[in-house]
Structures are given as C-alpha cells and as structure tokens.
C-alpha cells in the first residue's frame, strides 16, 4: 500500500470516527394551524402543519451549528417544507368558474446564521407535488430568552415566487374570467409576474418542557404586495393574511 493510499485511508477513517463521536441534533414538530382558506381569502380554515430544523450537524471537520452556553450559534442548515391545501372553486362562491388547484407540497433547503440574540435565514423550495414552481423566503429574528425554558422571537419576512407560482395562485385566464362572470362573479382576466409577492412579520414563543420535548406557538401576519396584491382574487378578499400555529416539538440527538 502506497504512502498516499495509507494517508487517504487514515484521513477517511478519522473523518468517520469524528462523525460517529460528534453530536448531531434535529428538531421536528407537528400540530394544528389556522390560515386563510386560500391566498387572498377573508376566511380562515384549520389544518395541520409541521416543522423540521437541523440545529447541529457534524461530519469530521465539516460542522454546522454549535452553541454557546446551550444557545445555538453559527451557521446552520436544514430542510424547508410547506404544504398548501387544495383550492376548490366550488367551495367559494367568489371563485366560481376558476380552475381548481391541487394540494401542493414544497420541499427545499434553508441556511441560517445565528447569534445568541438574533438570527437571519434564507430558504428555497420547489413544488414537488401540485405546482412546479420555485419559491424563496428571507427573514430575520430578534431573540429573547427570559428563562432557560422560554424563547421569544420576532422579525420580518419576505416571500418570493416565480412567474409560474404567481400565475397559479393569483392569475386568472380569459376563460376563467368569463366563467366567473357567467356565474355572477366580477373577476377579470389577470396575468401576474413573479417576484416579491408578500411581506410580513412573524412572532413565536417556545417553551421547553425538558431537553427533548417542547411546544411552540407562532403568529404570522403577511401582506400581499406587487402583482399578488393587485390580483382581483386578493382585491375582492383580503390583502392581509394571518396564520396561527401551535406545534409540539421533539428534539433528536445522534
């Protein structure tokens, strides 16, 4: 065995040994959510939501996350997902004549940088079921920890969608507009572009029962802007959407 081969083998074994000894931590959550019935609706519906976060991941010399006094700091990354319920036009008189939209699952990734009292993040997702469009989110939080068990966060959010996404949820074709008017509606044809589609603020309070179990309540208020805010669907409904959620969280370390 050559010196180079022995060196590479030793390095690989060291990396694997480091990964086996290192702490890796993920947090998952599940619970109820109240959100607008559809984007732009002035009615709310209750469903189920979930969350997934990689707090710390170590693979030999490659590290993400970490903590100071138990508080996560540094770069972190993890999965990002969102479920959007189907929109059935027969359920809403104001949407009569519009095409139905299937339920959607968006999957992607998230990268963040955390300090003890603040965090910024960026997330990108793609519709793997339902729509086939790209979306992105930017945000940041100010963080307070009045006790070891309580974490409070609040900060701005920006949501971006591609042209396909904007057309899916905020667009109206000529045939849809004609069908809506024939059913007594007032919608007109509309062809939106993508870009910044909403802005808002999110606040959350998390309580840790112990090292592994917790609960987190979140309030998100967003305003549809630009081509989303100008959509006739939003104009006849509400350009402000409020989402409330309460999830039970479980921390896994390995």
NUDO-139127 format. One record per residue: x negated, y negated, z negated of N, C-alpha, C in turn. Coordinates in steps of 0.1 Angstrom, whole numbers, padded with zeros to 4 digits, always signed. Atoms other than C-alpha are relative to their C-alpha. Last residue first. Example, Ala and Ser with C-alpha at 12.3 -4.5 7.8 and 13.67 -1.06 7.14 Angstrom:
% NUDO-139127
+0009+0011+0000-0137+0011-0071+0008-0011-0008
-0009+0012+0000-0123+0045-0078-0009-0012+0000
% end
This chain:
% NUDO-139127
+0006-0013-0004+0275-0111-0175-0015-0002+0004
+0015+0001-0001+0297-0138-0190-0006+0014+0003
+0007-0013-0002+0334-0141-0184-0015-0003+0001
+0014+0001-0003+0355-0170-0197-0006+0014+0000
+0008-0011+0006+0393-0167-0197-0014-0002+0006
+0013-0003-0006+0416-0197-0191-0007+0011-0008
+0008-0007+0010+0454-0201-0197-0013+0004+0006
+0006-0013-0003+0468-0226-0173-0007+0005-0013
+0005-0005+0013+0492-0255-0177-0005+0014+0002
+0003-0014+0001+0500-0276-0146-0005+0003-0014
+0002-0003+0014+0517-0309-0137-0004+0015+0000
+0002-0014+0002+0516-0324-0102-0004+0003-0014
+0005-0004+0014+0529-0358-0094+0000+0015-0002
-0003-0014+0004+0534-0371-0058-0007+0003-0013
+0007-0003+0012+0537-0408-0048+0004+0014-0004
+0014+0000-0003+0547-0416-0012-0009+0002-0012
+0007+0007+0010+0583-0405-0019-0015+0001+0003
+0000-0007+0013+0610-0393+0005-0007-0008-0011
-0014-0002+0005+0622-0411+0036+0000+0008-0013
-0008+0012+0001+0588-0426+0042+0014+0002-0005
+0003+0007+0013+0570-0394+0034+0008-0012-0002
-0003-0010+0011+0586-0374+0062-0002-0006-0013
-0015+0001+0003+0586-0405+0085+0004+0010-0011
-0008-0011-0006+0547-0403+0082+0015-0002-0004
-0009+0005-0011+0531-0436+0074+0009+0010+0006
-0010+0010+0006+0517-0424+0041+0009-0006+0010
-0009-0008+0009+0501-0394+0058+0010-0009-0006
-0010-0006-0009+0486-0416+0086+0010+0009-0008
+0004+0000-0015+0469-0439+0061+0011+0008+0007
+0005+0012-0007+0478-0431+0025-0003+0003+0014
+0003-0003-0014+0497-0405+0004-0003-0013+0007
-0008+0008-0009+0495-0415-0033-0004+0004+0014
+0006+0004-0012+0484-0390-0059+0009-0008+0009
-0009+0009-0007+0492-0383-0095-0008-0005+0012
+0005+0006-0012+0476-0352-0111+0010-0009+0007
-0009+0008-0006+0483-0341-0147-0007-0007+0012
+0005+0010-0010+0464-0312-0161+0012-0008+0006
-0011+0007-0006+0468-0289-0192-0005-0011+0009
+0003+0013-0006+0441-0264-0201+0013-0006+0007
-0011+0004-0008+0442-0234-0224-0003-0014+0005
-0004+0014+0002+0414-0214-0239+0013-0003+0008
-0014+0004-0004+0399-0180-0243+0003-0014-0003
-0004-0006-0012+0362-0168-0243+0014-0005+0005
+0010+0001-0010+0342-0187-0269+0006+0004+0014
+0012-0006+0004+0373-0193-0291-0010-0001+0012
-0004-0008+0012+0407-0210-0290-0013+0006-0006
+0006-0013+0001+0392-0236-0266+0004+0007-0013
+0002-0004+0014+0415-0266-0259-0006+0015+0000
+0003-0014+0002+0414-0284-0225-0003+0003-0015
+0003-0002+0013+0430-0318-0217-0002+0015-0002
-0002-0013+0006+0432-0330-0182-0004+0000-0014
+0004+0000+0014+0436-0362-0162+0003+0014-0006
-0003-0013+0007+0437-0366-0124-0005-0001-0015
+0008-0001+0012+0438-0398-0104+0005+0012-0007
-0007-0001+0013+0449-0404-0069-0009+0001-0012
+0009+0004+0010+0441-0408-0032+0008+0000-0013
-0005+0004+0013+0457-0392-0002-0011-0004-0010
-0015-0002+0000+0453-0386+0035+0006-0003-0013
-0004+0002+0014+0417-0398+0042+0016+0000+0000
+0009+0010+0007+0410-0385+0077+0004+0000-0015
+0005-0004+0013+0434-0367+0101-0009-0011-0006
+0014-0004+0000+0455-0383+0128-0005+0004-0014
+0010+0006+0008+0493-0384+0129-0015+0005+0003
+0012-0008-0003+0516-0377+0158-0011-0006-0009
+0011+0007+0006+0552-0389+0149-0012+0009+0002
+0012-0007-0003+0585-0383+0166-0012-0007-0006
+0005+0003-0014+0614-0399+0148-0013+0008+0002
+0014-0001-0003+0634-0387+0117-0004-0003+0015
+0005+0013-0005+0668-0401+0110-0014+0001+0004
+0011+0006+0006+0689-0370+0103-0005-0013+0007
-0003+0011+0008+0724-0361+0113-0011-0007-0007
-0006-0005+0012+0718-0326+0126+0003-0011-0010
-0012-0008-0003+0713-0339+0161+0007+0005-0012
-0010+0010-0002+0688-0364+0147+0014+0006+0004
-0004+0006+0012+0668-0336+0133+0011-0010+0001
-0008-0009+0007+0669-0316+0165+0004-0006-0014
-0013-0001-0007+0657-0346+0185+0009+0009-0008
-0007+0012+0003+0629-0352+0160+0014+0000+0006
-0004+0000+0014+0618-0316+0162+0008-0012-0004
-0011-0009+0001+0618-0317+0200+0005+0001-0015
-0012+0006-0006+0597-0348+0200+0012+0009-0001
+0000+0000-0014+0572-0333+0175+0013-0007+0006
-0014-0004-0005+0570-0344+0139-0001-0001+0016
-0003+0003-0014+0536-0347+0121+0014+0005+0003
-0006+0014-0001+0531-0349+0083+0004-0004+0014
-0008+0004+0011+0524-0313+0072+0006-0014+0001
-0008-0011+0006+0510-0295+0103+0010-0006-0011
-0011-0003-0009+0499-0327+0122+0009+0011-0006
-0009+0011+0001+0478-0338+0092+0012+0002+0009
-0007+0000+0013+0462-0304+0089+0011-0011-0001
-0010-0011+0000+0455-0301+0126+0007+0000-0013
-0011+0003-0008+0439-0336+0126+0011+0011+0000
+0003+0001-0014+0416-0326+0097+0013-0004+0008
-0005-0011-0008+0424-0334+0061-0003-0002+0015
+0001+0002-0014+0408-0355+0034+0005+0012+0007
-0003-0012-0007+0417-0358-0003+0000-0004+0015
-0002+0003-0014+0402-0384-0027+0002+0013+0008
+0000-0011-0009+0404-0380-0065+0003-0006+0014
-0007+0002-0013+0397-0404-0093-0002+0012+0009
+0008+0005-0011+0388-0395-0129+0008-0001+0013
-0008+0008-0009+0399-0383-0163-0008-0006+0011
+0006+0004-0012+0386-0355-0186+0010-0009+0007
-0008+0009-0007+0392-0345-0222-0007-0006+0012
+0006+0007-0011+0376-0315-0238+0010-0008+0007
-0008+0008-0009+0387-0302-0272-0009-0007+0010
-0010-0008-0006+0372-0273-0292+0008-0007+0011
+0006-0011-0007+0339-0288-0303+0010+0008+0008
+0004-0011+0009+0357-0320-0312-0006+0011+0008
-0002+0005+0013+0362-0354-0296-0003+0010-0011
-0002-0012+0008+0347-0342-0264+0001-0004-0014
+0001+0002+0015+0350-0369-0238+0003+0013-0007
-0003-0012+0008+0344-0366-0200-0002-0004-0015
+0006+0004+0013+0346-0393-0173+0004+0011-0010
-0006+0001+0012+0354-0375-0141-0009-0006-0011
+0009+0001+0012+0346-0375-0105+0008-0002-0012
-0005+0005+0013+0362-0367-0072-0011-0001-0010
+0011+0006+0007+0358-0357-0035+0006-0005-0013
-0003+0009+0011+0381-0333-0017-0012-0005-0007
+0011+0003+0009+0379-0316+0017+0005-0009-0011
-0003+0011+0009+0403-0300+0042-0012-0002-0010
+0010+0003+0010+0398-0279+0073+0004-0012-0009
+0006+0014+0000+0426-0265+0093-0010-0001-0011
+0014-0002-0003+0440-0231+0103-0007-0013+0001
+0007+0010-0009+0474-0233+0086-0014+0005+0003
-0008+0012-0002+0490-0202+0071-0006-0009+0010
-0014-0005-0003+0464-0178+0058+0009-0012+0001
+0002-0014-0004+0427-0185+0059+0013+0007+0003
-0012-0008+0001+0432-0223+0057-0002+0014+0006
-0006-0003-0013+0397-0237+0052+0012+0009-0002
-0008-0012-0001+0383-0254+0021+0005+0001+0014
-0004-0002-0014+0356-0280+0012+0007+0014+0001
-0005-0013-0004+0349-0293-0023+0005+0000+0015
-0005+0000-0014+0328-0322-0036+0005+0015+0003
-0001-0013-0008+0321-0329-0072+0005-0003+0014
-0005+0003-0013+0311-0356-0098+0000+0013+0008
+0002-0010-0011+0308-0351-0135+0005-0005+0013
-0005+0003-0013+0305-0373-0166-0003+0011+0010
-0012+0008+0001+0298-0373-0204+0006-0003+0014
-0008-0003+0012+0273-0344-0209+0013-0009+0000
+0007+0005+0012+0261-0347-0173+0009+0002-0012
-0006+0003+0012+0275-0326-0144-0011-0006-0010
+0012+0004+0009+0267-0323-0108+0006-0005-0012
-0002+0011+0010+0292-0304-0086-0013-0003-0007
+0013+0003+0007+0295-0282-0056+0002-0012-0009
+0001+0013+0008+0327-0265-0045-0014-0002-0005
+0010+0002+0011+0334-0238-0020+0000-0013-0006
+0012+0007-0004+0362-0226+0003-0009+0000-0012
+0011-0004+0007+0396-0209+0005-0013-0008+0004
+0012+0007-0004+0430-0223+0015-0012+0006-0009
+0011-0002+0010+0460-0200+0012-0013-0007+0006
+0014+0001-0004+0491-0212+0031-0009+0003-0012
+0009+0002+0012+0528-0204+0029-0015+0001+0004
+0003-0012+0009+0544-0206+0063-0008-0004-0012
+0015-0001+0002+0557-0239+0077-0002+0012-0009
+0004-0005+0013+0593-0240+0091-0015+0001+0000
+0005-0014+0001+0598-0261+0122-0003+0003-0014
+0014-0001+0000+0619-0293+0117-0004+0015+0000
+0006+0000-0014+0655-0293+0127-0015+0001+0001
-0008-0008-0010+0669-0302+0093-0006-0002+0014
+0009-0006-0009+0642-0319+0071+0006+0009+0011
+0007+0011-0007+0665-0343+0053-0010+0006+0010
-0009+0006-0010+0689-0314+0044-0008-0011+0008
+0000+0014+0002+0661-0295+0026+0008-0007+0011
-0002+0002+0015+0663-0257+0021+0001-0015-0003
-0014-0003+0004+0669-0251+0058+0003-0003-0014
-0008+0012-0002+0636-0268+0066+0015+0002-0004
-0011-0005-0008+0616-0240+0049+0010-0012+0002
-0010+0011-0001+0583-0253+0037+0010+0005+0010
-0006+0002-0013+0561-0224+0024+0010-0012+0000
-0013-0008-0002+0542-0228-0008+0005-0003+0014
-0010+0009-0004+0506-0242-0006+0013+0008+0003
-0012-0007-0006+0480-0222-0025+0010-0011+0003
-0013+0007+0001+0446-0238-0031+0011+0008+0007
-0011-0005-0007+0411-0224-0036+0013-0008-0003
-0011+0010+0000+0377-0236-0044+0011+0006+0007
-0011-0001-0010+0349-0211-0053+0010-0012-0002
-0009-0010+0002+0318-0221-0073+0010+0000+0011
-0008-0003-0012+0289-0244-0076+0010+0011-0003
-0008-0012+0001+0270-0261-0103+0007+0002+0013
-0008-0004-0012+0242-0287-0105+0008+0013-0003
+0007-0004-0012+0231-0300-0139+0009+0004+0012
+0007+0011-0007+0248-0299-0172-0006+0005+0012
+0006-0003-0013+0273-0277-0191-0006-0013+0006
-0007+0008-0010+0277-0286-0228-0006+0002+0014
-0013-0007-0004+0266-0258-0252+0008-0008+0010
-0009-0001+0012+0240-0280-0269+0013+0006+0003
+0007+0007+0011+0226-0289-0235+0009+0000-0012
-0007+0008+0010+0238-0265-0208-0010-0007-0009
+0008+0001+0012+0230-0247-0176+0007-0008-0010
-0007+0002+0013+0245-0249-0141-0011-0001-0011
-0010+0010-0001+0227-0234-0111+0008-0001-0014
-0009+0002+0011+0195-0214-0111+0010-0011+0004
-0011+0008-0005+0173-0198-0085+0010-0001-0011
+0004+0015+0001+0140-0187-0101+0012-0009+0005
+0014+0002+0001+0155-0152-0109-0003-0015-0001
+0006-0011-0007+0191-0153-0100-0015-0002+0001
+0015-0001+0000+0210-0175-0124-0004+0013+0008
+0004-0011-0008+0246-0187-0123-0015+0000+0002
+0015-0003+0000+0263-0209-0148-0003+0012+0008
+0007+0009+0009+0297-0225-0149-0015+0001+0000
+0013-0006+0004+0312-0209-0118-0007-0010-0009
+0011+0009+0002+0349-0220-0118-0013+0008-0003
+0012-0008+0000+0381-0204-0106-0012-0009-0001
+0013+0008-0001+0416-0218-0110-0011+0010-0001
+0012-0006+0005+0452-0206-0106-0012-0008+0001
+0013+0005-0005+0487-0219-0099-0011+0008-0007
+0012-0005+0008+0522-0205-0103-0012-0006+0007
+0006-0012-0006+0555-0222-0092-0012+0004-0009
+0009-0007+0009+0579-0249-0103-0005+0013+0006
-0003-0014+0002+0596-0273-0079-0011+0006-0008
+0011-0008+0005+0598-0311-0077+0005+0015-0001
-0005-0011+0009+0620-0334-0056-0012+0008-0004
-0003+0007+0012+0610-0368-0040+0006+0010-0010
-0013-0002+0006+0593-0349-0012+0002-0008-0013
-0009+0011-0003+0563-0364+0006+0014+0002-0006
+0007+0013+0000+0543-0332+0007+0009-0011+0005
+0009+0000-0012+0567-0304-0001-0007-0014+0000
-0005-0012-0008+0587-0294-0032-0007+0001+0013
-0010+0004-0010+0566-0319-0052+0004+0012+0008
+0005+0009-0010+0547-0301-0080+0011-0004+0010
-0011+0008-0006+0553-0283-0113-0006-0009+0010
+0003+0013-0006+0527-0256-0121+0013-0006+0005
-0010+0007-0007+0527-0225-0143-0004-0013+0005
-0011+0006+0007+0496-0205-0153+0010-0007+0008
-0013-0004-0007+0464-0187-0144+0011-0006-0009
-0012+0005+0006+0427-0195-0151+0013+0003+0007
-0012-0001-0009+0393-0181-0143+0012-0004-0009
-0012+0002+0008+0359-0191-0159+0012+0001+0010
-0011+0004-0008+0326-0178-0147+0012-0002-0008
-0013+0003+0006+0293-0174-0165+0010-0006+0010
-0008+0005-0011+0259-0159-0156+0014-0001-0006
-0014+0002+0003+0233-0155-0183+0007-0006+0012
-0005+0013+0001+0199-0142-0172+0015+0000-0003
+0001+0005+0014+0184-0108-0181+0007-0014-0001
-0006-0009+0010+0195-0090-0150+0000-0005-0014
-0014+0001-0002+0187-0119-0127+0007+0009-0010
-0005+0013+0006+0152-0122-0142+0015-0001+0002
+0001+0000+0015+0146-0085-0136+0005-0012-0006
-0011-0008+0004+0158-0088-0100+0000+0002-0015
-0013+0007-0002+0135-0117-0094+0012+0008-0005
+0000+0010+0010+0105-0099-0110+0013-0008+0001
-0004-0006+0013+0112-0068-0090+0001-0010-0011
-0014-0004-0001+0112-0089-0058+0005+0006-0013
-0008+0012+0001+0079-0106-0068+0015+0004+0001
+0000+0006+0014+0063-0073-0076+0008-0012-0001
-0007-0009+0008+0073-0058-0042+0001-0005-0015
-0014+0003-0003+0061-0089-0024+0009+0009-0008
-0003+0014+0005+0027-0087-0041+0015-0002+0002
-0001-0001+0014+0024-0049-0035+0004-0013-0006
-0012-0008+0003+0032-0054+0002+0002+0001-0015
-0012+0008-0003+0007-0082+0005+0012+0007-0004
-0001+0010+0010-0021-0062-0013+0013-0009+0002
+0009+0012-0002-0015-0033+0011+0003-0010-0012
-0009+0012+0000+0000+0000+0000-0009-0012+0000
% end
